[in-house]
Amino acid sequence: MKTLNYIFIIITLTLVGCNNLEQSPYDSIASKDAFEKVIDARAWVNGMYIRLRSSVYGGYMMTNDVQSDLLNATAIYGGRYEAFHRWETLKPDDINLEDFWRESYRTISNINEALSGFTRISVRDEEERELLNQYTGELHLGRAYIYTRLVTSFCKVYDQATAQSDLGVPLELVFNTKTKNVRASLQETYNQILSDITKAETLLENKNGEEGADTFTIDAVKILKARVLLFMGQWSEAYKNANEILSTYPLASSSEELQKMWHNDSKSESITQLYVAKPDQLPSTNGIYILESRGKVRPYYIPTQWIVDLYGDDDYRRDIYFRKETIEVGFNDDVPDIYIVNKYPGNPELETGKENPDYAHAPKVFRVAEAYLIASEAAFKNNDQANALYHLNEIKKSRGLQTVNLSGNALWEEIKTERLREFAFEGFRLFDLKRWKEPVIRRNPQKIEALAKTLPTTQFHELNRSVDDFRFVWPIPSRDKLHGKLQQNPGW
């Protein structure tokens, strides 16, 4: 990944020109000489990782959390991600929706073109055959990952009883400039995700995982499979896949180790952590939380008080995920003692010397903590409370907390709370509430004087959205609704 060839550069430059799902992003190079050697395959796979590097963090992650119960808009948020935060004003023509949908399908189109082209590559020996198989497996897993993000955002929660008739997303699998897009069923969508995962499982079986791997490995396959099966309610299989990878990736054992993982991008706990480098291979960032300039801190969003209070003084994560600052909310208008999100303060090694910080980090696509919490949740749902408690306590011990001895509903509530503590501000919260059938209630904020003054407050810090609010499911973007035969989601 660290040595990229000239084809890789051509690919990344060409990505800019694709404006709809029917157009090949590689029109200028999609010819027979783009798929001659295994090194060509590597270039296409590198292109996929570049696109993931620009989309794992950034807009998609932030919109999910801004819409959830974790954050409050400050007085200087300036309308950024406003529609998601307010719920009531979210419309199908929102530019953030359009960008996420378009970029997702661009990447899928690129993957499809590569998978088709790989069949034309001649290999010279078994070593090259194994490499080509691995590259093919990485593409299949990348497509499964992207479709998983799409289905959790634009579709209902999976229910086996209705999945055959519930709307999924368009399954664009074969490059065809004449294809008109029709939404598959939710069952067909999940079947396709699992099909890609199964292919990746076979093709990557010899690519062992390691901490901080910057490309997909067999362990990345297992954690995504566990995630998808959890979302589908297949508890036994979700537990099995999550449990298989725990011994490979030790949990952090101190606050210092955990801080280095988040603030300095150490490889601890990372199953997949994408390669980044300054100045030309930097990722998208979660840049709405700090915004330091000329000695002032001007965040657009701050955590609610209730989420800060979920972390006790002994919890290592409290001083890593948050820090207390005086923030500026207007001209000569400062509010002291405000907790800001500090999970992404910027890796010092990635700073480019600009006047203001870059907030860049190596995107953590998969972490072993997720495997522990999937195992805990899946075990509980499968009536195995002993293993549910065991995996929950393993996370707690690694974060400086005392173990608990709970059962029944008290254990279930603590599993959900621990998942919230661990994955706050990583884009999971909205879908977790959606699949648990729980409302979005922002509860108590920090100081009111720091918050947006826009009315009504019921669309900001006093927001309370019921579990059946149709806005839990994002609308199909307007420009793509008109493109082909895409049926809109109910309510929109």
Rosetta blueprint (number, residue, H / E / L):
1 M L
2 K L
3 T L
4 L L
5 N L
6 Y H
7 I H
8 F H
9 I H
10 I H
11 I H
12 T H
13 L H
14 T H
15 L H
16 V H
17 G H
18 C L
19 N L
20 N L
21 L L
22 E L
23 Q L
24 S L
25 P L
26 Y L
27 D L
28 S L
29 I L
30 A L
31 S L
32 K H
33 D H
34 A H
35 F L
36 E L
37 K L
38 V H
39 I H
40 D H
41 A H
42 R H
43 A H
44 W H
45 V H
46 N H
47 G H
48 M H
49 Y H
50 I H
51 R H
52 L H
53 R H
54 S L
55 S L
56 V L
57 Y L
58 G L
59 G H
60 Y H
61 M H
62 M H
63 T H
64 N H
65 D H
66 V H
67 Q H
68 S L
69 D L
70 L L
71 L E
72 N E
73 A E
74 T E
75 A L
76 I L
77 Y L
78 G L
79 G L
80 R L
81 Y L
82 E H
83 A H
84 F H
85 H H
86 R H
87 W L
88 E L
89 T L
90 L L
91 K L
92 P L
93 D L
94 D L
95 I H
96 N H
97 L H
98 E H
99 D H
100 F H
101 W H
102 R H
103 E H
104 S H
105 Y H
106 R H
107 T H
108 I H
109 S H
110 N H
111 I H
112 N H
113 E H
114 A H
115 L H
116 S H
117 G H
118 F H
119 T L
120 R L
121 I L
122 S L
123 V L
124 R L
125 D L
126 E H
127 E H
128 E H
129 R H
130 E H
131 L H
132 L H
133 N H
134 Q H
135 Y H
136 T H
137 G H
138 E H
139 L H
140 H H
141 L H
142 G H
143 R H
144 A H
145 Y H
146 I H
147 Y H
148 T H
149 R H
150 L H
151 V H
152 T H
153 S H
154 F H
155 C L
156 K L
157 V L
158 Y L
159 D L
160 Q L
161 A L
162 T L
163 A L
164 Q L
165 S L
166 D L
167 L E
168 G E
169 V E
170 P E
171 L L
172 E L
173 L L
174 V L
175 F L
176 N L
177 T L
178 K L
179 T L
180 K L
181 N L
182 V L
183 R E
184 A E
185 S E
186 L H
187 Q H
188 E H
189 T H
190 Y H
191 N H
192 Q H
193 I H
194 L H
195 S H
196 D H
197 I H
198 T H
199 K H
200 A H
201 E H
202 T H
203 L H
204 L L
205 E L
206 N L
207 K L
208 N L
209 G L
210 E L
211 E L
212 G L
213 A L
214 D L
215 T L
216 F L
217 T L
218 I H
219 D H
220 A H
221 V H
222 K H
223 I H
224 L H
225 K H
226 A H
227 R H
228 V H
229 L H
230 L H
231 F H
232 M L
233 G L
234 Q L
235 W H
236 S H
237 E H
238 A H
239 Y H
240 K H
241 N H
242 A H
243 N H
244 E L
245 I L
246 L H
247 S H
248 T H
249 Y L
250 P L
251 L L
252 A L
253 S L
254 S L
255 S H
256 E H
257 E H
258 L H
259 Q H
260 K H
261 M H
262 W H
263 H H
264 N L
265 D L
266 S L
267 K L
268 S L
269 E L
270 S E
271 I E
272 T E
273 Q E
274 L L
275 Y L
276 V L
277 A E
278 K L
279 P L
280 D L
281 Q E
282 L L
283 P L
284 S L
285 T L
286 N L
287 G L
288 I L
289 Y L
290 I L
291 L L
292 E E
293 S E
294 R L
295 G L
296 K E
297 V E
298 R L
299 P L
300 Y L
301 Y E
302 I E
303 P E
304 T L
305 Q H
306 W H
307 I H
308 V H
309 D H
310 L L
311 Y L
312 G L
313 D L
314 D L
315 D L
316 Y L
317 R L
318 R H
319 D H
320 I H
321 Y H
322 F E
323 R E
324 K E
325 E E
326 T E
327 I E
328 E E
329 V E
330 G E
331 F L
332 N L
333 D E
334 D E
335 V E
336 P E
337 D E
338 I E
339 Y E
340 I E
341 V E
342 N L
343 K L
344 Y L
345 P L
346 G L
347 N L
348 P H
349 E H
350 L H
351 E L
352 T L
353 G L
354 K L
355 E L
356 N L
357 P L
358 D L
359 Y L
360 A L
361 H L
362 A L
363 P L
364 K E
365 V E
366 F E
367 R E
368 V H
369 A H
370 E H
371 A H
372 Y H
373 L H
374 I H
375 A H
376 S H
377 E H
378 A H
379 A H
380 F H
381 K H
382 N L
383 N L
384 D L
385 Q H
386 A H
387 N H
388 A H
389 L H
390 Y H
391 H H
392 L H
393 N H
394 E H
395 I H
396 K H
397 K H
398 S H
399 R L
400 G L
401 L L
402 Q L
403 T L
404 V L
405 N L
406 L L
407 S L
408 G H
409 N H
410 A H
411 L H
412 W H
413 E H
414 E H
415 I H
416 K H
417 T H
418 E H
419 R H
420 L H
421 R H
422 E H
423 F H
424 A L
425 F L
426 E L
427 G L
428 F L
429 R H
430 L H
431 F H
432 D H
433 L H
434 K H
435 R H
436 W H
437 K L
438 E L
439 P L
440 V E
441 I E
442 R L
443 R L
444 N L
445 P L
446 Q L
447 K L
448 I H
449 E H
450 A H
451 L E
452 A L
453 K L
454 T L
455 L L
456 P L
457 T H
458 T H
459 Q H
460 F L
461 H L
462 E L
463 L L
464 N E
465 R E
466 S L
467 V L
468 D L
469 D L
470 F H
471 R H
472 F H
473 V L
474 W L
475 P L
476 I L
477 P L
478 S H
479 R H
480 D H
481 K H
482 L L
483 H L
484 G L
485 K L
486 L L
487 Q L
488 Q L
489 N L
490 P L
491 G L
492 W L
